[in-house]
Amino acid sequence: MVHPDDSGRDEGMSRLIAASRGARRSSIASPQVRRMADLEADRDQPARRPGRRRDRDQLARRHERKLAEAELEALRRRHSDEMEQRVRLRTAELAQKNEELTAAKEATDQAMKQQEIFLSNVAHDLRTPLTIVIGFSEDLLRRARKKGQDAFIPTSI
């Protein structure tokens, strides 16, 4: 039997109450959930005492149930707030890491560009004198052959 005040419960509270019914026997459930389950079980029991005492007991149980529901709602809200705080904290951490990684990537890209410029310059600076040395060597070899100075020409070239 459902009291008229309780007929308009939201879906979330109905699921919580359904879960609390099964949790009444569980040692894992929190004290608030077990108390809610006990109150729900009492509510489903038929009244045994007639008269004012029965009305007073029903009012007391209804009051306890409403207190338990309010306590569960406060617990749910606190848990929700804690989770939102954790999400904000983690989001801030990830944003900071993202900025650090972006800065590191830019520094790496700059270093790679500098390395490319350096190697290009070194290759040019080495190639130019080597080309001159090779050119002079070939000219000397030609002149030595023309003059018949084969003794001065290395055989391993």
C-alpha positions in Angstrom: 0.0 0.0 0.0 1.4 3.4 -1.1 0.7 6.6 0.7 -0.7 9.4 -1.5 2.3 11.6 -0.6 4.6 8.9 -1.9 2.9 8.2 -5.2 4.7 10.9 -7.1 8.3 9.7 -6.5 10.8 10.2 -9.2 12.2 7.2 -11.0 15.6 7.5 -9.4 14.2 7.2 -5.9 12.1 4.2 -7.0 15.2 2.4 -8.2 17.0 3.3 -5.0 14.2 1.9 -2.9 14.1 -1.2 -5.1 17.8 -1.7 -4.6 17.4 -1.0 -0.8 14.8 -3.9 -0.5 17.4 -6.4 -1.7 20.1 -4.7 0.4 18.2 -5.1 3.7 19.9 -8.5 4.2 23.2 -7.5 2.8 26.1 -6.6 5.0 27.6 -4.6 2.2 24.8 -2.0 2.1 25.3 1.3 3.9 23.4 1.9 7.2 21.2 4.4 5.4 20.2 2.0 2.7 19.5 -0.8 5.2 17.4 1.6 7.3 15.5 2.6 4.2 14.9 -1.1 3.4 13.6 -1.8 6.9 11.2 1.1 6.7 10.0 -0.1 3.3 9.4 -3.5 4.7 7.5 -2.0 7.7 5.4 0.0 5.3 4.4 -3.1 3.4 3.2 -4.8 6.5 -0.5 -4.6 7.4 -1.3 -2.6 10.5 -2.2 -4.8 13.5 -3.4 -2.2 15.9 -6.6 -0.3 15.4 -7.3 3.3 16.3 -5.1 6.3 17.1 -2.0 4.3 18.0 -2.0 2.8 14.5 -2.3 6.3 13.0 0.5 7.6 15.2 2.7 4.6 14.3 2.0 5.1 10.6 2.9 8.8 11.0 6.1 7.9 12.8 7.1 5.4 10.2 6.2 7.9 7.4 8.3 10.5 9.1 11.2 8.1 9.5 10.9 7.1 5.9 11.0 10.7 4.8 14.0 11.4 7.0 15.8 8.3 5.5 14.9 9.5 2.0 16.3 12.9 2.7 19.4 11.4 4.2 19.9 9.3 1.1 19.3 12.2 -1.2 21.9 14.2 0.8 24.3 11.3 0.5 23.6 11.1 -3.3 24.2 14.8 -3.7 27.4 14.7 -1.7 28.7 11.8 -3.8 27.7 13.7 -7.0 29.5 16.8 -5.8 32.6 14.8 -5.0 32.5 13.2 -8.4 32.1 16.5 -10.2 35.1 17.9 -8.2 37.2 14.9 -9.2 36.2 15.4 -12.8 37.1 19.1 -12.7 40.5 18.3 -11.1 41.3 15.6 -13.6 40.2 17.8 -16.5 42.6 20.6 -15.2 45.4 18.0 -14.9 44.9 16.8 -18.4 44.7 20.4 -19.8 48.1 21.1 -18.1 49.6 17.9 -19.4 48.3 18.8 -22.9 50.0 22.3 -22.7 53.2 20.7 -21.6 53.2 18.2 -24.4 52.4 20.9 -26.9 55.3 23.0 -25.7 57.6 19.9 -25.8 56.5 19.1 -29.4 57.2 22.7 -30.5 60.6 22.6 -28.9 61.3 19.3 -30.6 60.2 20.6 -34.0 62.4 23.7 -33.5 65.4 21.4 -32.6 64.8 19.3 -35.7 64.7 22.3 -37.9 68.0 23.6 -36.4 69.6 20.2 -36.9 68.5 20.1 -40.5 70.0 23.6 -41.1 73.2 22.6 -39.4 73.6 19.4 -41.4 72.8 21.2 -44.6 75.5 23.8 -43.8 78.1 21.1 -42.8 77.4 19.1 -45.9 77.9 22.2 -48.1 81.0 23.3 -46.1 82.6 19.8 -46.5 81.5 19.3 -50.1 83.1 22.5 -51.5 86.7 21.9 -50.3 86.5 18.2 -51.1 85.4 19.0 -54.6 88.4 21.4 -54.9 90.8 18.8 -53.6 89.5 16.1 -55.9 89.7 18.5 -58.9 93.4 19.4 -58.0 94.2 15.7 -57.6 92.8 14.8 -61.0 94.6 17.7 -62.6 97.9 16.6 -61.0 97.4 13.0 -62.2 96.7 14.2 -65.7 99.8 16.3 -65.8 102.0 13.5 -64.3 100.8 11.1 -67.0 101.5 13.7 -69.7 105.0 14.2 -68.5 105.7 10.5 -68.1 106.0 10.6 -64.3 104.1 7.4 -63.7 106.3 6.6 -60.6 104.6 9.4 -58.8 101.1 8.1 -59.6 99.6 5.8 -56.9 98.4 2.5 -58.2 95.5 2.1 -55.7 93.5 5.0 -57.1 
